[in-house]
Amino acid sequence: MALYLDLSATQSVPAANLNRDDLGSPKTVRYGNTPRIRVSSQSWKRVIRHGVEQDLGEKAARTRMVPVKVRQALERAAWPADLAEFAGAQVAASAGKKGIGTEKDGHTSVLLFLPESGLEELVAVCTEHREPLEQNLGKKKPGQILPADRIEEILKRRTASISLLGRMLAELPGANVDGAAQVAHAFTTHAAEPQRDYFTAVDDWLGEADTGSGHLDTSEFSAGVFYRYATVNITDLLTNLDGDDKAARTVLGSFAEHFLLSLPQAKKNSTAPHTVPDLAYLAVRTQRPLSLAAAFETPVKDSDGGFARASRTALTAYAHQLNRLTGNRHRPFHGHAAVTDDTTDLTPLGAAYDSFYDLIDAALDAALPVAGEQA
């Protein structure tokens, strides 16, 4: 039997551009034949990952620059530039049976995802094998100089965030990790479109007789109430963490916290849109995950001049119908934490908790009870 933690939230975000497309405009999606503002899952997942890594003190890097970073480290250790560059290239060439390709700037042809501590180990391997590297420098087809098994072991190593979010690396058999977490694209619960902002910057040193500005331009931004959803397959997370319940509880708690409290950082200096969700709903399920996104297939209409309360009402009403359809089965826990709202009955969202942290702890106790306690 699989075990899942579902996380839903509604969050009001003022004027911002959290996630831009190739033209710099806020990303959009049509849902219910209505234009909405969208924030991609990759954008929110990245800031969540960084928060989890900060909590756990084990950073990972998703990068194509491993050979470059190895070269730079060796050059700082007084290696000749050509030898350092060759050693960096050999780190990629010696990975696995066929190696990983590199491009003209020394970047690998694919993104690697490895613990940052692995860089020092790769440099150490090069240092240990400096003599054969020197002997093969300049050869047209030097082959694999570094020990493939050691390079492969370092590149395949996992951190908690890799176990949580997964890794795709077809070039190294066994390096792939099926991520336990799934993060949905956030979208506004109501119709919304980008808006344009014309702005100028004043030149402070213009003379009194001078007119005009030092710079002028236009940019786009948006505002709205977003529905956000993620789910974690706790069973898969435990598998990726070799069955360590304590580690899984720590990782899951950190993920839940940063799902609720993180915010993509695009254009933060000019918008400062640092809000938090006004409603968080967590559910532990034993059959399959259930998103509540369909609550907003019909866009909400404003209530009292805004969309936040109407969004909470729509989410709760849909949850009530979903509970009826599923017979309230396969859900050992659900609960919520929300702003005070005397007009919306949140009973369909389970027990009420005063804070996000109380809610997260209750969900963790139901999903991964501490040894000696009952779920």
C-alpha positions as CSV (number, residue, x, y, z in Angstrom):
1,M,0.0,0.0,0.0
2,A,1.4,3.4,-1.0
3,L,1.2,6.4,1.2
4,Y,0.9,10.0,0.0
5,L,1.0,13.5,1.4
6,D,-1.1,16.0,-0.6
7,L,-0.5,19.7,-0.1
8,S,-2.9,22.4,-1.3
9,A,-2.9,26.1,-0.7
10,T,-4.5,29.3,-1.9
11,Q,-2.2,32.3,-1.9
12,S,-2.9,36.0,-2.9
13,V,0.1,37.5,-4.6
14,P,0.2,41.3,-5.4
15,A,1.9,42.9,-8.4
16,A,4.7,40.6,-9.3
17,N,6.3,38.7,-12.1
18,L,7.2,35.5,-10.4
19,N,7.9,33.4,-13.5
20,R,8.6,34.9,-16.9
21,D,8.4,33.4,-20.4
22,D,10.9,33.9,-23.2
23,L,9.6,37.5,-23.8
24,G,9.7,38.5,-20.1
25,S,5.9,38.3,-19.7
26,P,4.2,36.4,-16.8
27,K,3.5,32.9,-17.9
28,T,-0.2,32.1,-18.6
29,V,-2.5,29.2,-19.2
30,R,-6.1,28.8,-20.3
31,Y,-8.2,26.7,-18.0
32,G,-11.9,26.5,-18.1
33,N,-11.6,28.5,-21.4
34,T,-10.4,31.4,-19.3
35,P,-6.9,33.1,-19.3
36,R,-5.0,32.6,-16.0
37,I,-1.6,33.6,-14.7
38,R,0.7,30.6,-14.2
39,V,3.8,29.9,-12.2
40,S,5.7,26.9,-13.5
41,S,6.4,23.9,-11.3
42,Q,10.1,24.2,-12.1
43,S,10.2,27.7,-10.8
44,W,8.6,27.0,-7.4
45,K,10.3,23.6,-7.1
46,R,13.7,25.2,-7.4
47,V,13.2,27.5,-4.4
48,I,11.7,24.7,-2.4
49,R,14.7,22.5,-3.1
50,H,17.1,25.2,-2.0
51,G,15.2,25.6,1.2
52,V,15.2,21.9,1.9
53,E,18.9,21.7,1.2
54,Q,19.6,24.7,3.6
55,D,17.6,23.0,6.3
56,L,19.4,19.7,5.9
57,G,22.9,21.2,5.4
58,E,23.6,19.1,2.3
59,K,23.5,21.1,-0.9
60,A,23.3,19.6,-4.3
61,A,24.1,21.2,-7.7
62,R,22.2,20.7,-10.9
63,T,24.8,21.8,-13.4
64,R,26.7,21.2,-16.7
65,M,29.8,22.9,-15.3
66,V,31.5,20.0,-13.4
67,P,34.5,19.8,-15.7
68,V,34.9,23.6,-15.6
69,K,34.7,23.6,-11.8
70,V,37.3,20.8,-11.5
71,R,39.6,22.7,-13.9
72,Q,39.3,25.9,-11.9
73,A,40.0,24.1,-8.6
74,L,43.1,22.5,-10.1
75,E,44.3,25.8,-11.5
76,R,44.0,27.3,-8.0
77,A,46.2,24.4,-6.8
78,A,48.9,25.6,-9.3
79,W,48.3,23.0,-12.0
80,P,49.2,24.1,-15.5
81,A,46.1,25.4,-17.4
82,D,46.3,22.8,-20.1
83,L,46.7,19.9,-17.7
84,A,43.8,21.2,-15.5
85,E,41.6,21.5,-18.5
86,F,42.4,18.0,-19.6
87,A,41.7,16.6,-16.1
88,G,38.4,18.4,-16.0
89,A,37.4,16.9,-19.4
90,Q,38.6,13.4,-18.2
91,V,36.1,13.6,-15.3
92,A,33.3,13.5,-17.8
93,A,35.1,11.2,-20.3
94,S,35.8,8.6,-17.5
95,A,32.3,8.4,-16.2
96,G,30.7,5.0,-16.9
97,K,31.6,2.8,-19.9
98,K,31.2,5.4,-22.6
99,G,31.7,8.6,-20.7
100,I,29.7,11.8,-20.7
101,G,30.1,14.1,-23.7
102,T,31.5,17.7,-23.3
103,E,31.0,20.8,-25.5
104,K,33.4,23.4,-26.6
105,D,33.2,25.5,-23.4
106,G,34.0,22.4,-21.3
107,H,30.3,22.0,-20.2
108,T,28.9,18.5,-20.1
109,S,26.3,17.8,-22.8
110,V,23.7,16.9,-20.1
111,L,22.8,18.4,-16.7
112,L,24.3,16.5,-13.8
113,F,22.7,16.5,-10.3
114,L,25.2,15.7,-7.6
115,P,26.1,16.7,-4.0
116,E,28.3,19.8,-4.0
117,S,30.7,17.9,-1.8
118,G,31.4,15.6,-4.8
119,L,33.4,18.4,-6.5
120,E,36.2,18.1,-3.9
121,E,36.2,14.3,-4.3
122,L,36.5,14.6,-8.1
123,V,39.5,17.0,-7.6
124,A,41.1,14.5,-5.3
125,V,40.7,11.7,-7.8
126,C,42.5,13.9,-10.4
127,T,45.2,14.7,-8.0
128,E,45.8,11.1,-7.2
129,H,46.1,10.3,-10.9
130,R,48.1,13.3,-12.0
131,E,50.9,11.3,-13.4
132,P,48.8,9.3,-16.0
133,L,47.0,12.5,-16.8
134,E,50.4,14.2,-17.6
135,Q,51.5,11.2,-19.7
136,N,48.3,11.3,-21.8
137,L,48.1,15.1,-22.2
138,G,48.0,16.0,-25.9
139,K,46.9,12.6,-27.2
140,K,44.2,12.7,-29.8
141,K,42.3,9.7,-28.3
142,P,43.5,9.4,-24.7
143,G,40.7,7.1,-23.7
144,Q,39.5,7.0,-20.1
145,I,42.4,7.9,-17.8
146,L,40.6,8.2,-14.4
147,P,39.1,5.2,-12.6
148,A,35.6,5.0,-14.1
149,D,34.1,3.2,-11.0
150,R,35.2,6.0,-8.6
151,I,34.0,8.8,-10.9
152,E,30.7,7.0,-11.5
153,E,30.2,6.4,-7.7
154,I,30.7,10.2,-7.0
155,L,28.3,11.3,-9.8
156,K,25.7,8.8,-8.7
157,R,25.7,9.8,-5.1
158,R,22.4,11.1,-3.6
159,T,21.4,13.8,-1.2
160,A,18.0,14.0,0.5
161,S,16.8,16.5,-2.1
162,I,17.8,14.2,-4.9
163,S,15.9,11.4,-3.2
164,L,13.0,13.8,-2.9
165,L,12.9,15.4,-6.4
166,G,14.6,12.7,-8.5
167,R,17.4,12.7,-11.1
168,M,17.5,11.8,-14.8
169,L,20.9,10.7,-16.1
170,A,20.6,8.1,-18.8
171,E,24.4,8.2,-19.4
172,L,25.1,6.4,-16.1
173,P,23.2,3.2,-15.5
174,G,21.7,3.2,-12.0
175,A,22.1,7.0,-11.6
176,N,18.4,7.7,-12.3
177,V,16.3,8.4,-9.2
178,D,12.5,8.4,-9.4
179,G,11.5,11.5,-7.6
180,A,9.0,11.1,-4.7
181,A,7.6,14.7,-5.0
182,Q,5.4,16.0,-7.7
183,V,4.7,19.8,-8.0
184,A,1.9,21.2,-10.1
185,H,2.0,24.5,-12.0
186,A,0.3,27.2,-9.8
187,F,-2.5,29.1,-11.5
188,T,-4.9,31.9,-10.6
189,T,-8.3,30.8,-9.4
190,H,-9.9,33.5,-11.4
191,A,-9.5,35.1,-14.8
192,A,-6.3,37.2,-15.0
193,E,-4.0,38.6,-17.7
194,P,-0.6,40.3,-17.6
195,Q,-0.6,44.1,-17.2
196,R,2.0,46.5,-18.5
197,D,4.0,49.0,-16.4
198,Y,5.7,52.0,-18.0
199,F,8.6,53.2,-15.8
200,T,11.4,55.7,-15.8
201,A,14.6,56.1,-14.0
202,V,15.8,59.6,-13.1
203,D,19.5,60.7,-13.7
204,D,20.4,62.2,-10.3
205,W,23.2,64.3,-11.9
206,L,21.2,66.1,-14.6
207,G,21.4,69.9,-14.4
208,E,18.4,71.9,-13.3
209,A,17.8,73.0,-16.9
210,D,17.8,69.4,-18.2
211,T,14.6,67.5,-18.6
212,G,13.7,63.9,-19.3
213,S,14.8,60.7,-17.6
214,G,18.0,58.7,-17.7
215,H,16.1,55.5,-18.7
216,L,12.6,54.5,-19.7
217,D,11.1,51.1,-20.5
218,T,8.0,48.9,-20.0
219,S,7.7,45.7,-18.2
220,E,4.8,43.3,-17.4
221,F,3.5,42.1,-14.1
222,S,0.4,40.3,-12.8
223,A,-1.6,39.9,-9.5
224,G,-4.0,37.3,-8.3
225,V,-4.9,34.4,-6.0
226,F,-3.1,31.2,-6.9
227,Y,-4.1,27.6,-6.3
228,R,-1.0,25.6,-5.5
229,Y,-0.6,21.8,-5.2
230,A,2.1,19.2,-4.6
231,T,2.1,15.6,-3.5
232,V,4.9,13.4,-2.1
233,N,4.8,9.6,-2.5
234,I,6.0,8.8,1.0
235,T,6.5,5.1,0.1
236,D,8.9,6.1,-2.7
237,L,10.7,8.6,-0.5
238,L,11.3,5.8,2.1
239,T,12.6,3.6,-0.7
240,N,15.0,6.3,-1.9
241,L,16.2,6.9,1.7
242,D,16.8,3.2,2.3
243,G,13.9,2.8,4.7
244,D,15.0,5.5,7.1
245,D,11.8,6.7,8.7
246,K,13.5,9.4,10.7
247,A,15.2,10.9,7.7
248,A,12.0,10.7,5.7
249,R,10.1,12.5,8.4
250,T,12.7,15.3,8.4
251,V,12.7,15.6,4.6
252,L,8.9,15.5,4.4
253,G,8.5,18.2,7.1
254,S,11.1,20.4,5.4
255,F,9.4,20.0,2.0
256,A,6.0,20.8,3.5
257,E,7.3,23.9,5.2
258,H,9.0,25.3,2.2
259,F,6.1,24.5,-0.1
260,L,4.0,26.8,2.1
261,L,6.5,29.5,2.8
262,S,8.7,29.8,-0.2
263,L,8.2,32.2,-3.1
264,P,10.0,32.4,-6.5
265,Q,12.5,35.3,-6.4
266,A,12.1,36.8,-9.9
267,K,12.0,40.6,-9.8
268,K,11.7,40.6,-6.0
269,N,13.6,43.9,-5.6
270,S,11.1,45.8,-7.7
271,T,7.9,44.0,-6.4
272,A,8.5,42.5,-2.9
273,P,5.5,40.2,-3.2
274,H,6.3,38.3,0.1
275,T,2.9,36.9,1.0
276,V,2.1,33.5,2.5
277,P,-0.9,31.3,1.8
278,D,-4.2,32.3,3.4
279,L,-5.3,28.6,3.4
280,A,-3.3,25.4,3.6
281,Y,-4.8,22.0,3.3
282,L,-2.8,18.8,4.0
283,A,-4.1,15.2,3.5
284,V,-2.5,11.8,4.0
285,R,-3.9,9.3,1.5
286,T,-3.4,5.6,1.0
287,Q,-4.8,5.0,-2.5
288,R,-3.7,7.8,-4.7
289,P,-3.0,11.6,-4.7
290,L,-6.0,13.9,-5.2
291,S,-5.5,17.5,-6.5
292,L,-8.3,20.0,-5.8
293,A,-7.4,22.1,-8.9
294,A,-10.8,21.3,-10.5
295,A,-12.4,23.5,-7.9
296,F,-11.3,26.4,-10.1
297,E,-12.1,25.1,-13.6
298,T,-14.9,27.5,-13.4
299,P,-13.1,30.8,-12.4
300,V,-14.2,32.3,-9.1
301,K,-16.0,35.6,-9.1
302,D,-14.9,38.4,-6.7
303,S,-16.5,38.6,-3.3
304,D,-16.3,41.9,-1.3
305,G,-14.1,43.2,-4.1
306,G,-11.5,40.4,-4.0
307,F,-10.9,36.8,-4.9
308,A,-9.2,35.3,-1.7
309,R,-12.4,34.6,0.3
310,A,-14.2,33.3,-2.8
311,S,-11.3,31.0,-3.6
312,R,-11.4,29.5,-0.1
313,T,-15.1,29.0,-0.4
314,A,-14.8,27.3,-3.8
315,L,-12.0,25.0,-2.6
316,T,-14.0,24.0,0.5
317,A,-17.1,23.3,-1.6
318,Y,-15.2,21.2,-4.0
319,A,-13.5,19.3,-1.1
320,H,-16.9,18.5,0.3
321,Q,-18.1,17.0,-3.0
322,L,-14.8,15.1,-3.4
323,N,-15.2,13.7,0.1
324,R,-18.7,12.5,-0.8
325,L,-17.6,10.9,-4.0
326,T,-14.7,9.1,-2.4
327,G,-16.7,8.1,0.7
328,N,-14.0,9.7,2.9
329,R,-12.0,6.5,2.4
330,H,-8.3,6.0,2.0
331,R,-7.5,9.2,3.9
332,P,-6.3,8.6,7.5
333,F,-5.7,12.3,8.0
334,H,-6.7,15.7,6.7
335,G,-6.6,19.2,8.2
336,H,-6.1,22.9,7.5
337,A,-4.7,26.1,8.7
338,A,-6.2,29.4,7.5
339,V,-6.8,33.1,8.1
340,T,-9.8,33.8,10.3
341,D,-12.9,33.8,8.1
342,D,-16.2,33.7,9.9
343,T,-18.1,33.5,6.6
344,T,-16.6,30.2,5.3
345,D,-17.2,26.8,6.9
346,L,-14.0,25.0,6.5
347,T,-15.2,21.7,8.1
348,P,-14.8,19.7,4.8
349,L,-11.1,20.4,5.1
350,G,-10.7,18.4,8.3
351,A,-9.5,19.6,11.7
352,A,-8.4,23.2,12.1
353,Y,-4.9,24.0,13.3
354,D,-3.6,27.4,14.5
355,S,-0.4,27.4,12.5
356,F,1.2,25.8,9.4
357,Y,3.7,24.1,11.8
358,D,1.0,22.5,13.9
359,L,-0.7,21.3,10.7
360,I,2.5,19.9,9.3
361,D,3.3,18.1,12.6
362,A,-0.1,16.5,12.7
363,A,0.2,15.3,9.1
364,L,3.7,13.8,9.9
365,D,2.4,12.1,13.0
366,A,-0.3,10.4,10.9
367,A,2.0,9.5,8.0
368,L,5.2,8.7,9.8
369,P,4.6,8.3,13.6
370,V,7.6,8.6,15.9
371,A,8.7,5.2,17.1
372,G,6.5,4.1,20.1
373,E,3.6,6.3,19.1
374,Q,0.4,5.3,17.4
375,A,-0.6,6.8,14.0
